[in-house]
């Protein structure tokens, strides 16, 4: 693990404090019924969240989360998604399997209903 300097830790704590303070103001603005028009509340909220996010991504854990999201996006770009024909064929197979299973279950249900009816009539 890399040793952090005192100034780095103090900036990290300061950025965390600023981020949490801005988020607290955001929550207070949205919880308390103030006389501001809704558009102003939305604009102020967006600005507060943007500034809080900026300070959050300056912290060590924010940088790690940013790297994680970037790595996830890179991995998602490597995925080969199926084309329309493959998707339609797969959907057709699934629908056919569902239909056949429901038919089998219906026949089994009728068979069991008949057997139970016979047993009741015998006794």
N, C-alpha and C positions, 0 to 999 in steps of 0.2 A: 504494500500500500504506500502511496506517495504521501510524504509528510506535507501538511499544509502550513503555510506561514500564518502568523498571528493576524496580519492585515487581511489575508484572504478569508480567514474565519470571521473576522469582524465585519467585512463586507457581506459575507454570506448571511450572517445574522441580521444585518441591516436590511438587506434585500428581502429576507423572509418577513421581517417586521413590516416593511413597506407594503409587500404583497398582501399580507393578512389584513393590514389596516385598510387598504383599498377595497378588499373583498368585504370587510365588515361594513364599510360605508355603502357599498353596493347593496348588501342585504338590508341595511337600514332603510335606504331609499325605496327599495321595492316592497318592504313590509309595512312601513309607516305610510298611512294615507296622507300624502302631501298635496298641496294645491297646485303643483306644477302640471302642465299639460302632459299627456302620455308621450308625445313625441320628445319632449325635453327629457323625460325620465329614461326613455329608450336610448337617446343619444348620450346622456350622462352615464348610463349603465355600460354602454358599449365602450366609452372612453375609459371608464374605471377598470373594466375587465381587460382592455388592451394594455393599459399601463401596468396593471397587476401581473399580467402574463409576461410582459417585457421584463419586469424585475424578477419574476419567478425563474425565467429561463436564464437569468444571470447567476443563479445559485448553482451549486454543484449538482444537486439532485435534479434541478431543472435541465441542466446540460445533459445529464445521463438520460433523462426522459426524452429529450429532443433527439439524441442519438438513437435511442430505441425506436422512436417513431420513424426516423429516416431509414433505419435498417429494415423496418417492417414494410415501408413503402417500396424499397428496393426489391425485397423478396416478393411482394405482391406483383410487381412488374414482370417477374420471371415466370409467373403462372401462365400456362397455355390453356386458355378458356375454350370450351367446346363451341363449335360453330352451330348454326341454326339446325342443320340436318341431324347432327348427333343429338342435339337437345330434343328434337321432335321424336326421333327414334326411341330414345331413352324414356321419354314421357309416355309414348305409346306402349312400351313394354310394361311400365309401371301400372298404367291404367288397365291393361289386359290382366296383369297379375292380381290387381285388386278385384276386378270383376270375377275372375275365376275363383279366388278365395271366398268372395261373398257367396257365390253360387254353391260351392262346396259346403260352406257353413249353413246355408239355407237348407240344403238337402239333408245334412246331418241333423239339423233342428227338426225337420219334418219326420225323419226316421225316429228320433228320440221321442217326439210327441206321440207318434203312433205306438211305439213300444210301451210308453207310460200309460197310454189309453188302454191298451190290451191288458196290462197288468192290473189296472184299476177295475176293469170289467170282469177279470177272472176272480177277483176277491170281492 
